[in-house]
Amino acid sequence: MPELNDEQIASLERFGIFLNRQPDAFTNAKSILSEAASTVLFAEIKTLTGAPIDAVAASVYMRRHGFFLTGLFHMLSKFNLLFTGKLEDVSLFVENGTIQFSIAPDSFEDIHDRHEAIRFVLEQYGHPVVDYMSKRAHVSKLILWENVWGYVIWMYSMLLNEDCSTAQSDLDFLVDDETWKPHMRRSPFKQYLQNEEPLEAMANYKRTTCCLLKELPDTEKCPYCPLNKN
C-alpha cells in the first residue's frame, strides 16, 4: 500500500478525516448501523447541536458522513488513491464541537479501475449508512443523499477549476443511473443537478429537498432551501 504524503494527509484532514485518532473514538461507522449505537450517536448529536428529534440528528450526521465520503472521492479523483478500510475501521470522535473521522494510514491502494473504485466507495461507505439512517430515523434517502451531494458538487467544482484530468469523468460516472443500481433506480446526484452543468449548478446552488437543519435551535432556513418562497 502506498504511504500517504503530507499533501494527501492535509487533504484528508480538510474533510474531517484524521489518521490514528482511534483512541479518541466513541463509536465506529459500522456500529452506528445498530439500534444501540445509533441511539448513542443521536444523543451525542443532540447534545452538540440541540437537534430535537432523531430525524434531524440523522440529517446532521449525514452532513458529516457526506463530508467523509467527499474526502474519499477527492483522494480518488486527485491522487488516484482508493480507501479500502472496513466500515468498522472508520472511527468517530468529537473535536471542535463536531464529529470527525479517524482511519488507519495504511488503508489506501492505487486505483486500477476508476469505475469499480467509485462503486466501491458507494457500496462500502455510502449505501449501508444512508439506507440504515433513512429507516432508523424515518428520513427520505433523497434528503440524506443530498446532504452528501452538497459537498460532492463543491469538491468536484474545485477540481474542475483546477483542471484535474479525471474530475469530469468521475463526476459523470457518479451521475449515471447505472452506477446506483440496484440500490436506487436513478442516480440521486443526477436528480439534484436538474439538467445543469456542474459548475453552473454550483454557482447557482439550490437544494431540491430540505435538510431539516432549520429545526435546530436559533437556525433559519438555508438560503438555498426549497422551502424559501421566491
Secondary structure, 3 states (H helix, E strand, C coil): CCCCCHHHHHHHHHCCEEECCHHHCCEECCCCCCHHHHHHHHHHHHHHHCCCCHHHHHHHHHHHHHHHHHHHHHHHHHHCEEECCCHHHCEEEEECCEEEEEECCCCEEECCCHHHHHHHHHHHHHHHHHHHHHHHHCCCHHHHHHHHHHHHHHHHHHHHHCCCCCHHHHHHHHCCHHHHCCCCCCCHHHHHHCCCCHHHHHHCCCCCCCCCHHHCCCCCCCCCCCCCCC
